C-alpha cells in the first residue's frame, strides 16, 4: 500500500495534458471529515500571529501577518515557528480590519449552555472576546495579559476535572455541576445576573442546564493603545483613529457576546430540515444511536453545512474561509439557546380523538415521573440585521428586520423509546417599506414608498418564507386603530391574494386591554384549523418519523418583541400540550403550580429578553406575564422604565452600534464610520443602492428632456451644488445633474420626487473661460468633512453669450426664474391638473425660455460651483447603471475613482479635453486652488454650531 501511494505518476507530453481547473482553498474538502478545533493556541512570531490546535500533533495551523492587511496563510508542517508568548483560546471569531490596524478576534470565554441530548454535542454561548492587534508589541502585551489572567483563574479552580482544567488553559469554559438537584426557583442573593441573556435561574431547574453569570465585555483598557499597522488605502479619514478604532473594537466584541456556537454539529438548522436534507441528498450523516438527531453532509466542513441566514460571523470569518482553514472556522449564531428539563407525573392515556395520532402503549415501569428535555433556540437572521428604529420593515429583496426563527424541541422516553418533537415559529417586521422616528416615546409608523413598491417587497418576502417553511399563517398583532393603523392596513391590503398565505389580524392592545391576557384564548380558537393543518415534527424512536410540520406561524407586532413573544409562547404552550398528549401525558400546565409551567414560562421569558436586548437594548416588555402567567402593576412599572431606556438608546447609542453591525456583517465598508462621524448616523445599505439607481434614472431623464436637437450625451454626473448661482457658500445645496455633449454643458436642477428636471442652464463649451479644482470644505467640525480627498469640488466659469440659456418648466410655478435654480428639497407634489400644464422639454417640444428678470445679458462672467458626492455614495454609483461609461465606446473612468478628489480630477480633465477639441484652449489650464479652504470654513462656523456638534458627539459616540 505504501508503494502504491508513493508511485510517481506517468509523465505525459504537454500536448496530451489537459488543463485542470484549480479550486480555491475554500472549495477544497478534506478527505476525512474534520470538526473545528475546540481549543487553540495563539502565539506571536517574527512574521505575525500563529494559530495552532492546542493538542498539537501533526496538524498544522495558520499565520496572520502583521500590519493592517493581516494576510492569512496556512502553515505547512515543515514551517518552523519562532518562540513567542502564547495564550489559549476557544476559537476564532474573525478578523477585524480598520483604518490603521487590524485585530484578530479570539473567543476567550464561553458559557456551557448544555448538551443537545448527548454529551458529545455541547452548546456554548460566547461570553468573552479579545481583540489582538496585528502589531508585534501590542499583540505581545495583549497575549501576556490574557495568559496571566487565564493562568490565575485556572489556579483558583481546584475542583475542576482534568478536561475542564485543560479547557481553562485554552480559554475559559464555564461548565455547571453535573449532579442532579431540586428545581432552582431563583438565584441566590447577590448572584442574580444583571444581563437578561445570562439570567437563567428559573429557566433551568436542572443545574447542568444552568447558564453562567453576565458575560464579560472587553473594557477600554483591553484595547490597544497605539496603532502601527499599515495605512488603509483610500480609507476615509478620521483624525483620532486610535479613539474611534477602540470604540469599534469594543462594540464589535460586545455584539459577539450575543452569539452561540457548537463545534460538533450545526445549530443553525432545524431538526426537521436536517431530516429532509439528509433524505434528499442521500449523503452520509453523523452516526449516532438516536435517530432523531441527524447531521446531513457530515463529510463537509461545519461552515459549509450551516444555514447562511443565521451565520452571523460569516463576514468576519471570510479571510479564513478563503484560506481554506476549515477546522478553525466556528460559525457563530446570534439569538438565544436554552437547554433545560422538567419532570411530568405519568398519567393515564387521554381518551383518543379521531384526529389524534396513534399513541404507544404505556409501560408499567414508566408510571412514575417522566423526565422531559426542553430546548428552545431562536436564530436571528443576519439579513437586514440591526436595531430598533434603525431597521424597520422590508428591503427591496424582501428581507425584513428582526427576522427570527424559533424552534421548540422536546424529548422524552416512553415505552422504551425516545420520542422527539420539534415545532417552528418565525417572527419578522411587517414586510412593507416603513419607518419610525426615534425621537419620541411612541412614534407613529410611516409608510415610505408607493403601494406598488411595498407590494413587490411583500411578495418577495412571502415567496422566500413559503419556499422554506410552506404555507404561512401571518398573525398581525399591531393596532388596527390609532398610530399603528396605517401600517396595519397597508399590510392587510397587500397580503390579499398572496399564494399560500393566511392573514389574520389580532389587535393585541385592544383585545387584552385592562390586563385581560386571558383573551389570548380567542386567538388560539381562531387558529384551530391552522394548528390541525400544520401539526409538528415527531420522531418516534430509532426507525420512523410519525409526523412533520406543514407550514408555519409568522407573528409580528411593530417591534416583533413584546407582544410577539407573548403570543408565540401561547402558541408553543398549546402545541406542547398536543405533543405530550400524543404519548399519553397530560401537560399539567396549571399556572405557577407545576415544575413544567415554571420552566416553560421562564425559558420563554428569557427568550423574549434575549431578542429584545439585541434589538432594543432592554429586556422585553410584558415579560412578567410570560414568566408568571400574570400581569401586575410592578410589571407595568418595569415596562415604563424599559421604555424610557429604549428611547434614550434609540436617540443616542444605537446609531453607532448600527454602523458597527453593518460593517461587521459586510453591508458597508469603512466609509460608514466617516459618514457617522460627520452626520452622527449612517445610511441603510439598501437605501444607498436605491438612491444610486435613482441618480442613474435622473441622468437618463434629464438627458432625454434637456439636450438640444443635434446633440448627444458624451458623459454625465450627479454633483452637489449650491441652490443659488454664482456662489460657493450656501445654506442650501441640491444635487444637480451635469451633462456633457459635443457642444455644451448642461447644469440641471432635478426634482427627485417628480422625477423630472425643473430648470437647467446650457453653457457652450466655447464659452467656458476657466476651470478651478480644489478642496471644498463645508464644515470644519467633523474629521471626515475636513479631508481634502473626500471633500473636493470645482468651479466652472463661463462668459454668457446669445446662446447661453437658463430655462424652466411651468410645473415650477414660475414664469421667470431668478438666477438661482429651485431646490429639490423645497418642492412639493402638485395637483394633477397643475402638472398637466407643464411644458415638455427636449426634442419633442421646446421648453419655455426665461426672459426679463431671469435673463442674463451677454458678456457677463458667471460661475457654477460643484462638490463631488461623498465616498460611500461614489462607490455605490459604480454599481448603478450610469450610461456615460459606454458612450461612443469610451470608458468614462469615474467608476474607478476611489475618492471624491479622483472623481473631480477626472471630470475636470474631461471638460478641459472637450474644450480643447473644439479649439477652446483655456489660458490658465485648470487652476488647482481650494473652492472653500478649511480656514474659510472655520471662519463661517458659529460657536453655537460647534457647541451643538460637540454635545451630540458626546452623546452619540
N, C-alpha and C positions, 0 to 999 in steps of 0.2 A: 504493500500500500504506500509506503514511504517513497519507494522508487517511482510509483505511478505519479504522485503529486510533484515529484522533483524533475520529471522529464521535461526537457526543453521542447517547446512547440516547433513543428516543422517550419522551415523557412519558406516563404512564398515570394515569388517575384513581385516587384512593385506593381506590375500591370495586373496581376491577379488579386492584389489586396484591395478589398473594397473599404471605403472609409466607413468607420463605425461611429455612430453618434456618441458624444460624450455627455453623460448625465452629470448634472450639478450635484454637489455633495448632499444637498437637501433631499434628493430623489433616490439616493443610493440606500438600499435596505440591507442591513447586516444579515448574513446567512443564518445566524442563530438569534431568536428574539431576545432583546435586551431591554430591561426596565431601567428607568432613571436611577442614578446612584442616590442612596438615602443619606450618605454623609460624604462630604468633600473636604479637601484641604486646599486653602488658598495661601499662596506664598509669593513673596517678592523675588525677583530675579533681575539680572542685568538688563534684559530687554522688555520686561513687563511683568504683569501678574501671571502666575501659572496656577492652574486649577487641575487637580488630580483626584481620583477616588481616594477616600481615606484608607480603604483597605489595601491600597497599593496593588501588589501583584504585577501581572504582565500588562494590565490595562493602562492605556495612555490617557493623557489629559489634553489640555489646550493652553494657549497663551493669549493674553490680551495685551497688546503692545502699549507702551507709554505714549502719552500725548492725546490730543483731542480726538484724533481719528480712531484710536483704540482698535487697531486691526486685530481680528480674531483669527487664529490659525491653530490647527491641530498639531499636537506634539507627536512625534514618532517615538517608538520605543528606544531608538538609539540616541535621541536627543538628551543631552546632559543639562540638568538644571542646576545653576549655581545655588549655593546655600543662601537662605534669607530667612526673614521672620515669617511665621506661618500662623494661621488660625483655622479652626474648624468652622464648618457651616453645614446647613441642611440642604442647600440647593442654590441655584442661580435664579434670581428674579428678573434680571435683564441688564441691559447696558443703556445708560442714560447719557446721551451726547448733548452738551450745552454749548455756550459761547466759546469759552477758552479751555474748558476742562470736560472730561468725560468721567463717568463713575460706573464702576461695576457694582451692581446691586445684589447682595447676597442675603439669603434668609438665615438669620441667626437665632431666632426664637420661633417656636410653634407650639400651639396647644393641641394636645391629643384629644380630638372630639370623641373618638370611639372607634370601634371596628365594625365594618359593614358586614355583619353576620359571621365574620370569621377573623381570627387574629392576624391572618395574612393580608387583610385588607384594611389597614388603619387609615383614618381620615384625619387630617391636621388643618388647623387654622393658623395662618401667618400671624404671629404676634410681635415680630421684630424684624426689621430690615435695616441693614447697614450699607451705606454707600461708601465704597473705597475709591478715592480719587486716583486717576491714572497718572500720577506723578510720583516719582520714587520716594522722596522724603515724606510727603503727605501720606502715601499709602503705607509706608513703614510705621508711621506714628499711629495711624488708624488701626492697623492689624495688631500692633503691640498692645494698644489699649483694649482691643476686643479680646485678645488672647488672655491678658491678665484678668480681665473681668470674668471670662468664662472659667478660667482655672480656679478663681476664687469661689465661684458658685459651685463648681464641681467638688471642691474640697469640703464644702459645708454639707454635702449630701451623703451622709453616712449610711442611710438605709436603702440607697438605690441599688438595683441589681446590676450585674456585670454589663448587661446590654444597655441599660439606661445610663450607666456611668460612661460607657463608650460614646453614647449619643451626646452626653453633656460635653465631651471634649470636642465634638464636631458640630456643635450647635445645640441650643437648649430646647429640648422637647419636654414639656410638662405632661406627665402621664399620671392619671389618677390612680389611687389604690385599687387593688383587684378584689378585695374581699367584699362580700355582699353586705348590705346594711339596710336599715329601715329607710323608707322614703324621706328625703330631705325636704322639709316644707319651708325652709328659709335659711338664709345664710347666717352664720354666727355673727354676733355683734362685733362690729369693727372690720368685718371681712366682706361686707356687701360690695360687689363691684359697682363702679360708677358708670362704666360704659355699657349701654344696652346690649351690645354684642357679646359682652362677656358674662353678664348676669344670667346664671342658669341654675340657681339652686332649686327652684321649683320645677324647672323644666326637666331635670334629670334625677329622679329619685334614686336610681342606682348609681353609686359613686363612680363606676367605671365609665359612665357616660357623661360625667360632670365636666363642664368647661373650666378653664383656668380663670384667673382674675383678669383685670383690664390689660389689654395688650399694650406693651410699652411702645412709645413713639420716640423717634430719634430727636434728641434735643439739639439746640443750636450749637452746643459745644461739640457735638459729634461731627458737625460739618467741617470740611477742611478750611483752613484759614487763608490759604493763598492759592492762586491759580498758576499753573506752569505748563498747561497743555498747549498744543499747537493752536494757533488762531483759527477760528472757523471762517472758511472762505465765504465772503459776502454775508456774514452773519449780521443781523440787524444790530445797530449799536446801542449799547446801554452803558452809561458812564461807570456805574458801580456794578460791574459784572459779578464781583465777589458776593455782594449782598443779595442780588437777585438770584444768582445760582444757588446760594444756600437756601433761599426760600423755596425754590423749585424742587430741590432735592428733598427738603423736609416734607413738603406737601406730597410729593410722589411716594415717598416711603410710607407716609401716613395712609395714603389711599390703598397701598398694597396690604395693609393690615386688615382690610375688609375682604380678603380673599382666602380661599380654601384650596387644598391640593391633596392628592394621593399619588404615590409612586408606583403602586402595584395594579391599579385599574383606573378606568376612565370614569370620572364623577360628573361629567357634563352631559351624559346621555342617559335618558330614562330607561327603566328596566324593560318595558315593552318594546321600545325602539331597538334595544340591543338584541332582543329575541328576533325581531323582524329582520334586522340587518344580518344576523348570523344565518337565518334560514334562507334569505335571499341570495347571499353571497356564496354560501356553501363552504366558506373558508374556515379553517380551524379556529376554535375558541379556546379560552383558557380552561384546562381540565380542572374539574372540581367535583366534589361529592354532592353538591347542592345544585340541582338542575335549574333552579330559579335564577341563579346567577350565571350569566354568560358574558364573555368578553370577546366580541367578534373581531376578526382580523388581528388576532393576538400576535402574529408574526411581525406586524408593523410597529414602528416606534410609537410610544404613547401619544406624542403630539400629533401624529398622523391620524389617530383614531377619534380625537375629541370633536365635539360639535363646535365649529368655529364661531358660532354666535356667542358662545359663553366662555371662550378662551380670552380672558381679559388682558393677559400679559403678552399677547401674540406679537405686538409691535416691538415691545421692549426686548423680547427674546429672539427677534428676527435675525440678528447677526449670528447667533449660534445655530439657528436653523439653516441659514445659508452656508455655514461651515460644515454642516452635516454632523454636528455634535449631538446625536440622538440621545445618548444616555445622560446628558447634562441638562436636558430641557424638561422642566416640570411645568406643565400648563397650570395656570392659576385661574380659578373661577371666583368671580365676585358674587356675593349673595349671602346665603345662610345655610348652615348644615347642622342638624341636631340628631344625635343618636341616643335614644333613651328607651325605657321599658316600663311596663306596669303589669300587675297581676290581675286577672279576672277570675272570679269564682265560677267554677264549672256549673252549668245548669242543664236542665233537660232541654232537648231539642225543641225549638218552637214549632208550632203547627205549620207544616209547609203550605205554601200558596201555589197557585197554578203557575205563576211566573218565576218561582224560586228555582235556583239551580239545585241539582241533586246534592244531598248532604251525606257525608260519610258517616258510618256508624261510630258511636262513641264507645271507646274502650273503658271498661270499668276502672282501670287503673288511673284514668285521667279525670275522674270525678273529684278532683281537687282543684286548687288554684292553677290556672293556665298562665304561663309566662308569655307575654306579648312584647316582641321587639317593635318599637315605634320610631320610624325615621322620617324626618321632614327635611327636604332640601329645596331651596329656592335658587334658581340660576338666573342671574341678571344679565341681560344682553349687553354686548359692547356696541351694538348699533344704536346710534343716536343716544349714546350714554351721556349722562350729565346730571345736573342738579335742578331742583325745583325752580321754576321761573326762568331758568336758563335754557332748558329744553322742554318744550311742550309739543303736543300734537305729533304730526307726521312730517316726514320729508318727502321729496319728490320720488324716492324709491319705495315709499310705503312703509319705511321703518318708523316705529313710534318710540317716544320717550318712555323710560321706566318700564320697558317690557321685561317681564319676569315669568319664568316657568317654575311652578311649584309642584313638587311630586311628594305624595304621602305614601310611604311604603310600610307595610305591616307584615310581620311574620310570626307564626305560632305553630305549635306542634299538636296535631290531633290525629288519633287513630294510627299512631306510629309513623306519621308523615308530617313533613313541614309543609305548611300552606303559606304562600307568599302572595300578598295583594299589593297592587300599585294603582294610584289614581292621580291623574294630572289635571291641573288648572293653570290658566295663564291670566296675566293682567297686563295692561298697557294703556297708555294715554289715548284719548279719543282721537281716532285716525283722520283728523282734518288739519288744515292749516290754521292754527290759532295760537294765541299768546296771552300773557298776563303781565301787567306792570308789577315789579317787585316793591313799589314804593307805597304800599298801603297794606293794612292788615288783611282785608279780604277783597282783592281787586276783581273786577268783572272780567271774565274771559272775552276776548275779542277775536272774531274771525278775520284772518289776514288776507286771504286770497279769494278769487272768484269761486262760485259754486262748482264750475266745471273743473277747476284745478283740484279742489277738495275731493270731488267725486273720483277723479283719477287716482289720487293718493289712497283713498279708502279702498277702491277696487284692487289696487296693487297689494295693499296690506292684507286683505282677506284672501286674495289668491295665494299669498305666501302661507297664511295661517292654515287654510283648509288643505293645502298640499302637504303640510306636515302633520296636522292633528285631525283632519277630517272635518265633518260637519260641525259648525261652530254655533254655540248659543251665546250671543252677546248680551250681557246684563249691564245696563247703564244705570248707575246709582246717583248721577248728578241731578240737581234740581230741575224740575220742569217749569218752574216759575222763578221770577227774580233774576239775580245776576247771571246765573248759570243757564238760563233758559235758551239763550241764543245758540250756544254750542250744542246743547242737548237736542234742540230742534234740528239743527244742521246735521247732526249725527243720524237722527231718525230718518230725516228726508233722504239722505244719501244712502242709507242702509237698505232702503226698499228695493226689492228686486235683485239683490245680490245673491248669487248662487250659493247654496249650501250654508246659508246664514239665517238664523232665527234671532230676531231682535226683540228685546224686552226692556221696557222702562220700569224702574222701581225707584221713585223719589225717596231716598233714604231719610232725609231730614223731615220730609212731610209724614211719611208712614210711621217713623219712630219718634216723632216729637213728644216732648214730655217724658223722655227716657223710657218709652214703651218699646223696648227692644224685643219683647216677645212677639211683636208684629212681624218679625222676620219669618215667622211660620207662614205668613201669606205668600211670601216669595217662594218658599220651598214647595208650597202647594202648587203654585203656578209652574214650577219646574218639574213636576211629577213625570210628565211624558218624556222630558229630556233625560231625567235620571234613568228611566226604564230603557230608553234607546241607547244611551251612552254606555251604561254598565261600568265595569272596571276590569283591570287585568288581574287574572288569578292563575297562579302556577300551583298545581297540585302535586306535591311530592317530586319525584325524580323522572317522571315519564310523560306528563301531559300538561297542556295548557287548557284550563277549564273555560276561561273566558278572556276576552280582550275588550279594552275600552275603545268605543267607536264614536269619536267626537270629543269636544272639549267645551268647557265653560270659559268664556272670556269676560272677566269682570273689570269694571272701571268706575271710578268717580272722577273728580277733577285731578287730584294728585295721584290717584291709584295707590293710596296709602291706608288711611284710617278706615273709612267706610268699606273700602275694598277688602281689607284684611278681616274685618268683622264678618262680612258676607262669605268670603272664601272659607273661613273657619266653620261657619254654619253649614255650608255645603259639604265640607270634609267630614264634619261630625255625622251628618246624615248618611254619607256614603260608608263611613266606618261602621255604623250600625248595621248596614246591609252586609258588609263584608264579614263581620263577626257572626251574624245570624246564619250566614251561608254555611258555617261549620258548626252550627248548633250552640252558639253562645249568644247570650244577651249582652248588649253593650254596657248596661248598668251605668248609664250616664245620668246620674242624679246630681244636680248642680251642687258642687262643693262637698259632696259626701263620700266620694269614692276616689281611690288612687287613680283610676283611669281618667276620671274627669279632671283631677288636679294636673296630671301630666299633660293631657291633651290641651287643656286651656293654656297652660304655661308655655308649652312649646310654640303654640300658635301666636301667643302674645310676644314671645321672643322673636319669632319670625317677623311679625309686624314692626317691632322695634328696630330690627336689623335693617330691613329695607328702608324704613323711614329715616334712620340715621344716615344711610348712604345718600339718599335723595334729598332730604330736607334738613339734615343736621341735628335732629332731635328724635327722641323716641316717639312712637305712634300715639296719636290721639285716640281716645275711646279704648285705650289699652286695658283699663280696669274691667270693662265688660268682657273683653276677650279672655282676660286672665281669670276672672272670678265668676263670670256669668251675670254680674250685677253692675248697674250704673249708679254712682252716688256722687254727692257734691264734692267730695275730696278729689275724685277723678276729674270732675269738671274744672276744679281749680288748677290741677296739674296740667290739664289741656290748655288753659288760658296762659300759663307760664310758658309752655312749649310753643304756643302760637306766637307769643312776643319774641321768643328766642329765634324762631324761624324767620320772623320779619327782619330782625337785626341781621341775621346771616344773609338773607336774600338781598339786602341793600349794601352789604359791605364785603364779607369774606367770600361769598360764593363766586364772585366774578373772577378772582384769581384762581380759585380751585377749579373752575370750569376750564380756564386756559390750560392748567396743568393736565386735566383729564384729556382734553383734545390733543395735546402734544404727546402724552403717554400712549394714546391709542393710535397715533399716526394720522389723525384727521387734519392737523395743521403742522407747519414747520416752526422753526424758532421765531419767525416773524410775528407769531401770535403774542409773544411777550413784549415785543416792541410796540405792537398795537395796544396791548393792555396798559403799558406804562404811559402811553400817550392819551388814551381815552378812558382808562380805568375800567374797561370792559373789552370783550372780544366778540368777534362776529361768528355766527354759526357757519361752519364749513359749507353746509348745504346752501345757505343764503349767499355766500360768496360766489359759488358756482352759478347760482341762478342769476345774480347780478351780472356776471360775466357774459352770460347768454343775452341778457337784456342789452348790454352795451354793444354786443355784436349786432343785435337786431336794430339798435339805434343807428349804427353806421349804415346798414343796408337801407333803412327807411330814409335817412337823410340824403344819401347818395341818389336814390331814386327820385326824390322830390325837389332837390335844390340845384342840382347840376344843370347848367345851361345846355341847350341843344348844341351838338357838335363836340362836346367834351366827354371824357370818360375818366372814371376814378383810377388813379395810379397808386394811391395809398390813403389810409385813413386812421385816425387815432381818437381816443376819448381822453380828455385832459381837464384838469381843474382850472378854472379861470374866474377872475372877479366878475360879478354881475355887471358892474359899471365898466365902460370902456375907458382907455387912457389912464389907467390906474394900476398900481402894483399892490397897494394896501386896500383892504376891504373887509367889512364885517360879514359880507355875504359872498360866498363862492358857489358857482354852479359847475356842473360837468358838461362841458361843451364837446361837440364833435368837430374835429378838424379834418377836412377833406382836401386832398391834393389832386389836381387834374393837370393835364399838359399845359394849361393856360393860366390857371388861377388857384388860389387857396380859398376855401370856404370855412368860415368860423360860424358854427351853427349852435344856436341855443335850442335845446331839445326838451320837450315836456315828456318826462318818462311815465307820467300817468296816462296821458292821452296817446302816447307812443307816436308823436308827431313833432316835427320841427316847428318852432313858434317864431323864430326870427333867424336871420343869417346875414353875414357880411361877405361880399365877394371881393377879393383882393387879387388883382392881376399880378402874376409873377414879375412882370416888368416894373411894377410899382413898388416892389419891396426895396427898401433902401438900407436896411440893416437887420442883423440878427445878433442877439446877445444871449449867451447861456451862462448859467451860474447857480449858486446856492439860492434857494427860495425858502427862507426860514420864516414861518408864520407865527411860531411861538417858541420862546426860549425856556419854557418851563419843563418840558419833558426831554429826557435823554434822546429818544428817537427823533423828536422833531428838531433837534439841533444838528443832526448828522447830515452832512452835505451829500453823501452818496444816495440817501433816500429822501432828500428834500431838495430837489433840483428842478429848475424850470428854464424858461427862455422868454425873450421879448421879441416879437415880430413888429418891426417898424415899416411903415409904408406911407407913400405920398398919394393922397386922393387924386383921382382923375375922373374924367367924364364916365368912365366905365366902372368906377368903384360904386357899389350899391349896397345899401342896407335895406332889407326887405322883411316884411312880417305878414302873417296871415290874419284874417279877420277874427278867428276864434281867440286871439289875444285881446279882443275888445279895445283895440287902439287904432285909430285912423292914421295917426302919425306917431311912430315910436320916438322915444327920446334916444339919446346917443348910447344909452345902456340897454342891453337886452334883458328881457324879463327873466327872473329866476324861476327855475322849475319848482323850487320849494314853495313858492307862494301861489302856484297855480291851483285852481280848483276845478273839479269836474263841472262842465257846463250842461245845461239842459239840452235835450235832443234838438229842439227847434233852433237853439243858438248854434249848435255845432253844424247844422245844415247850411249856415251862412258862410262857412269858411271857404276860402278860395284855394283850390288845389295848386300845389307847387310843381315845378319840374317841367318836363317837356310837354305834358298833356295840356297844361294851362299855365300861363304866366302869372306869378304872384303879384300882389299889389306892391308897387314900388313907392317907398315913402318919399315925400317931398315936403317942403315947407320947414316946419320946426325941426324935424329929424334929419333933414338933408345937410350934407357937409360940402362946402364949396371946394372946387378943385384946387390943388396946390398946397393943401394943409397936411402937415406931418402928424400922423396918428400912430398909435401902437396898441397891441393886444398882448397881455401877459398870460402865460400858461405855466401850470405846475404839473409835473408828472404824477400819476397815481401812486399811492403807497405800494411798497414792495409786495405785500401779501395779495393785493389786488392785481398787480402787474403779472405775477406768476400764474394766477388763475386765468388771465387773459390768454395765456399760451394754449390752454385747452379749449377756449371758445372758438367758434367758427368765424374768426376775423377774416374778412375777404381779401385784405390787402396783400396777403403773402403770395398769392399766385397771380396777381395782376401782371399781364404781359410777360409771364414766365419768370418774373424777377422774385427773388426772395427778399421779403421786406426786412427781415432780421430783427424786428422788435421782439419777436417771441423768444429770442435767445438772450435778451437783456436780463441780467440778474439783479440790477439795481436801477433806481429811477435815473441816476446820472447816466448810465449806459444807454437807457432808452432815449433820453433827451439828446444826447450827443449823436445818436444815430438819426433821430428825427431832424435835427438841425442840419446835419450833414446832407441829408436827403433834400431838404429845402434849398440849400446852397447849390447842390448839384443841378437841380431842376432850373434854378435861376440862371446858372451858367449855361445851361443847354440852350436857352433862348437868347443868350447874349447879354444877360444882366449880370455883369461881374461886380460883386459887392466890393467897394473900395477898401474897406477895412476888414473884409472877410467876416469871420464870426468872432465877435468880441467875447472874451471869457471874463466876465465880471459878475458879481452876485446880483441877482434880481432884487432880493432883500437879504442883507447880511445879518449875521447874528447880533451885531451891535445895534443895527436899526430895529430889529425885532425887540431887543431888550428895552429900548427907549419907549416903544409904543405899548409895552405891557404894564398895566397898572398894578399898584401894590395890592389892591383888593383881589385881582386875579391871581396873584402869587400866593396870597394867604389862602384863598379858596382851594387852589390846587394842592397846596401843602396839607391842608386839613383832610381833603378827600384821599390823598395818597396814604396818609397815616392810617385812615380807617380801612381802606380797600386793600392795602398791601402790608 
